[in-house]
Amino acid sequence: MTVKLTNIIKMSNQIADNIGLHLDSDQAVDKVVNHIQLFWAKSMKHDLITYYQNDGNLLNEISQQATIRLVEIERENAK
């Protein structure tokens, strides 16, 4: 695993932990997805999605759900 990927995983989990602190899971997932869409480079999103699809075990639950939602959004946008 590269240092870049390790940092992406760490950032995703930290965002999920911080944003989701006082929210229910669905609200936290929505806010994490929004944050990633607004502030992450396309290459970072791609690396996160690829990691999730190939393994994903280091992502916390909110990060995993947010990544699933990002995949769904990308599929919709590709149509």
C-alpha positions in Angstrom: 0.0 0.0 0.0 1.3 3.4 -1.0 1.8 6.3 1.4 -0.8 8.3 -0.8 -3.4 5.5 -0.4 -2.7 5.3 3.4 -3.3 9.0 3.7 -6.5 8.9 1.7 -7.9 6.1 3.9 -6.8 8.0 7.0 -8.4 11.2 5.8 -11.7 9.5 4.8 -11.9 7.9 8.2 -11.1 11.1 10.0 -13.7 13.1 8.1 -16.3 10.4 8.8 -15.4 10.4 12.5 -15.5 14.2 12.8 -18.5 14.9 10.7 -20.5 12.0 12.0 -19.9 12.7 15.7 -23.4 13.9 16.5 -25.3 12.7 13.5 -27.1 9.5 12.6 -25.4 7.3 10.0 -27.4 8.5 6.9 -26.8 12.1 7.7 -23.1 11.4 8.3 -22.8 9.6 5.0 -24.4 12.5 3.2 -22.1 15.0 4.7 -19.0 12.9 4.1 -20.0 12.4 0.4 -20.6 16.1 0.1 -17.2 16.9 1.6 -15.4 14.5 -0.6 -17.2 15.8 -3.7 -16.4 19.4 -2.9 -12.8 19.2 -1.7 -11.1 16.1 -3.0 -9.3 15.8 -6.3 -10.8 13.4 -8.8 -7.7 11.2 -8.5 -8.2 10.9 -4.7 -11.8 9.9 -5.2 -10.8 7.4 -7.8 -8.1 5.9 -5.4 -10.7 5.7 -2.6 -13.2 3.9 -4.8 -10.6 1.5 -6.2 -9.4 0.7 -2.7 -12.9 0.1 -1.5 -13.7 -2.2 -4.5 -10.5 -4.2 -4.0 -10.4 -4.4 -0.2 -11.7 -1.6 1.8 -11.2 -3.2 5.2 -9.4 -0.2 6.7 -12.3 2.1 6.0 -14.7 2.7 8.9 -18.4 2.0 8.4 -19.3 5.6 7.4 -16.4 5.8 5.0 -17.5 2.6 3.4 -21.1 3.8 3.0 -19.9 7.1 1.6 -17.7 5.4 -0.9 -20.6 3.2 -2.0 -22.7 6.4 -2.5 -19.8 8.0 -4.5 -19.8 4.9 -6.8 -23.5 5.3 -7.3 -23.2 9.0 -8.1 -20.4 8.3 -10.6 -22.6 5.6 -12.3 -25.5 8.1 -12.6 -23.2 10.8 -13.9 -21.8 8.4 -16.6 -25.3 7.9 -18.1 
